[in-house]
């Protein structure tokens, strides 16, 4: 259960909204990851095997610089953290895709 807004008061007794919003974002992501892991997980060996199978290139644009794990169905939309829901991509493609 997340903390309430009363936990985000500064030393002057003023509510600090940006800290509360950041906390809620972290809490939601943590919850989404817990759900995703309950649906499936992947190991480092599986990840390295997937990168090797892709030839070490981004599966979206073909650049030879795999730097990120992209969840095909985003965790925030109920996707799994299993290897079947992950693809190797470059940082540029991963950033561009966002939450889609």
N, C-alpha and C positions, 0 to 999 in steps of 0.2 A: 504494500500500500504506500503510495507516495506521501511525502510530507505535505503539510498544509502551508498556506501562505504565511502564517504567523511565524514559521521557522526562518523566514527570509527578511528579517528586520535588521537594519544596521545599528551601529552603536548609538545613533541619535533617536532610535525608535521609529525610523522611517522604513516603509516597505520598499524593498529593492526588487522591482518587477523583472528586470532583465535576468537577474540571478534565478528567480523562480521559474521563468520560462525556460532557461537553459537546463535547469534541474529536471523539469517535466519532459523536455526533449530527450535527455539522457535516460530517464526512467522508461519512456516509451520504447526507445531503441533497445534497452536492456531486456525489456519484456518481450519484444519481437524476436530478439535473438534466442531467448529461452524457449519460446514456442518453436522457432525454426529448428533448434537443436533437438527438441523432442520429436520432431518429424523425421530427422535424419542428420547425420554428421559426416564429415569427411576427414581423412587423415592426410598428413603431409605426403605420405607415399602415394596416395590416390591423386593428390593435386599435382605432384611432379609427373606422374604417369599421364595425366591429362594434358599437361604442357608438352610433354614429349610427343604424345599422339597428335597434337596440333602442329607439331613441327617447330615449336618455340616461337610461333608468330601469333599475332592478334587474330582471333577468328572473325572479327568484324571488318577490319581494314587491311589486314595482311602485313602490317609493320612488324619487323623482327625484334620487337621489344615487349615481351609480356611482363607487365609490371603489376597487374591487378587481377583479383578474382571478382568476376561479375556474376551476381545471382540472376539467372534468367528470369525467374519470378522473384521480385524483390522481397526481402524479409518482411518489410512493412506491409506487404500485400498478402502475407501468409505463405510465402515460399519457404522451402526447406533449405537447410544448410548442408544437405547431402551432395555428393559429387555429381549426381545426375542433374542438379539445378545450378551447376557452376560452369562457367566458361572462361578460358584465359583471354584477357584483353589488355590493350595498352592503356595507360592512364588517361590519354585523351578521349578514347572511346568510352571508357568507364565514366568519366566526368560528363560527357555529352549525353549519355543515356539517362542519367539521373535516376528517378524512381519509376521508370517505365519498363 
